[in-house]
Amino acid sequence: MNFQQLRYIRAAVQHDLNLTRVANELFTSQSGVSKQIRELEAELKMDIFVRRGKRLVGLTEAGRSAATVIDRLLQEAENLKRLSDQFIGEDHGRLVIATTHNQANYVLPPVLMRFAAEYPDVEVELRQGTPTMAAEMLLHGEADLAVATEAIDRHAGLNTFPCFSWDHVAIVRHGHPLSRIACPTLADLAAHPIITYTPEFSGRSNIDAAFAEAGIKADIRLAAVDADIIKTYVQLGMGVGIVAQMAITNDPRDAFVTIAGSSRFFRPSSTKVAVARGSLLRSYAVRLIAMLAPHLDLRRLTASEQAPQSDILPALSPFSQRPDLHVQPELMHAGQA
């Protein structure tokens, strides 16, 4: 038995038993993967996979249990490597962050600027995708931590902690009729086409809930995965945009009018950071989490059980009261130069 065989088993499960994809991911041949899997099964004296001819079509009952053990073994092997790295050089290494476009573009920049100044020898890689993809990257050991709003707090294998709360705001281009109304209502917004996030991104559920609770049917004319796309179509005059407030606060452009008081229409959302339960975090990963969530008791990061949300929420600050998350104006203007 060797770790490579265990990696083949884990990858086969992750890729829905498609050995061609496993071989491509692990830079080997499909026949080599099949051979190694059969050798492991022979050594264990049990079938891990159900076969139909040469094809894998499912996991046996023993195979399902084996897959759980294999995941745990590979995670502990990675923990051992991280432990070694801690003692060799804790200020050197690589940090992989699974996140969404909005977090990568409008939350992480000021944080990563400070982090880079403290850890110049740490390479940071941002892997962007949906919140569900971010959670899966953590669960599969492909990222060290995840930062998102939706989905990442729904997995038993992750410890998830809120960092800060934030609001949605409505935006229009200059000259739009809504910009001339002193105190518009949600119905006033709904009188125009709405441009906002797709359902799995950036608190879209809170936007839908606001219209539903008011008994208003919104005309969602266009839905997109990130605020930049939403703002592009708002600028073209296609409708009213509803975006995360940091997409306006941390944007150097002055191309939009934020509708006064529009944040009151929507429930607050929260950005969260997640780590795989039982994973050993490098010291610089813990430091980055502390930058995102300074209220957090860092001892909880490696706890086997997730702390109750009620223990953390009272200390949660809104984005508007977190100047450390705001891009400074001089940096905005420098970026425009």
Rosetta blueprint (number, residue, H / E / L):
1 M L
2 N L
3 F H
4 Q H
5 Q H
6 L H
7 R H
8 Y H
9 I H
10 R H
11 A H
12 A H
13 V H
14 Q H
15 H L
16 D L
17 L L
18 N L
19 L H
20 T H
21 R H
22 V H
23 A H
24 N H
25 E H
26 L L
27 F L
28 T L
29 S L
30 Q H
31 S H
32 G H
33 V H
34 S H
35 K H
36 Q H
37 I H
38 R H
39 E H
40 L H
41 E H
42 A H
43 E H
44 L H
45 K L
46 M L
47 D L
48 I L
49 F E
50 V E
51 R E
52 R E
53 G L
54 K L
55 R E
56 L E
57 V E
58 G E
59 L E
60 T L
61 E H
62 A H
63 G H
64 R H
65 S H
66 A H
67 A H
68 T H
69 V H
70 I H
71 D H
72 R H
73 L H
74 L H
75 Q H
76 E H
77 A H
78 E H
79 N H
80 L H
81 K H
82 R H
83 L H
84 S H
85 D H
86 Q H
87 F H
88 I H
89 G H
90 E L
91 D L
92 H L
93 G E
94 R E
95 L E
96 V E
97 I E
98 A E
99 T E
100 T L
101 H H
102 N H
103 Q H
104 A H
105 N H
106 Y H
107 V L
108 L H
109 P H
110 P H
111 V H
112 L H
113 M H
114 R H
115 F H
116 A H
117 A H
118 E H
119 Y L
120 P L
121 D L
122 V E
123 E E
124 V E
125 E E
126 L E
127 R E
128 Q E
129 G L
130 T L
131 P H
132 T H
133 M H
134 A H
135 A H
136 E H
137 M H
138 L H
139 L H
140 H L
141 G L
142 E L
143 A L
144 D L
145 L E
146 A E
147 V E
148 A E
149 T L
150 E L
151 A L
152 I L
153 D L
154 R L
155 H L
156 A L
157 G L
158 L E
159 N E
160 T E
161 F E
162 P E
163 C E
164 F E
165 S E
166 W E
167 D L
168 H E
169 V E
170 A E
171 I E
172 V E
173 R E
174 H L
175 G L
176 H L
177 P H
178 L H
179 S H
180 R H
181 I L
182 A L
183 C L
184 P L
185 T L
186 L H
187 A H
188 D H
189 L H
190 A H
191 A L
192 H L
193 P L
194 I E
195 I E
196 T E
197 Y E
198 T L
199 P L
200 E L
201 F L
202 S L
203 G L
204 R H
205 S H
206 N H
207 I H
208 D H
209 A H
210 A H
211 F H
212 A H
213 E H
214 A L
215 G L
216 I L
217 K L
218 A L
219 D L
220 I E
221 R E
222 L E
223 A E
224 A E
225 V L
226 D L
227 A H
228 D H
229 I H
230 I H
231 K H
232 T H
233 Y H
234 V H
235 Q H
236 L L
237 G L
238 M L
239 G L
240 V E
241 G E
242 I E
243 V E
244 A E
245 Q L
246 M H
247 A H
248 I H
249 T H
250 N L
251 D L
252 P L
253 R L
254 D L
255 A L
256 F E
257 V E
258 T E
259 I L
260 A L
261 G L
262 S H
263 S H
264 R H
265 F H
266 F L
267 R L
268 P L
269 S E
270 S E
271 T E
272 K E
273 V E
274 A E
275 V E
276 A E
277 R L
278 G L
279 S L
280 L L
281 L L
282 R L
283 S H
284 Y H
285 A H
286 V H
287 R H
288 L H
289 I H
290 A H
291 M H
292 L H
293 A L
294 P L
295 H L
296 L L
297 D L
298 L H
299 R H
300 R H
301 L H
302 T H
303 A L
304 S L
305 E L
306 Q L
307 A L
308 P L
309 Q H
310 S H
311 D H
312 I L
313 L H
314 P H
315 A H
316 L L
317 S L
318 P E
319 F H
320 S H
321 Q H
322 R L
323 P H
324 D H
325 L H
326 H L
327 V L
328 Q L
329 P H
330 E H
331 L H
332 M H
333 H H
334 A H
335 G H
336 Q H
337 A L
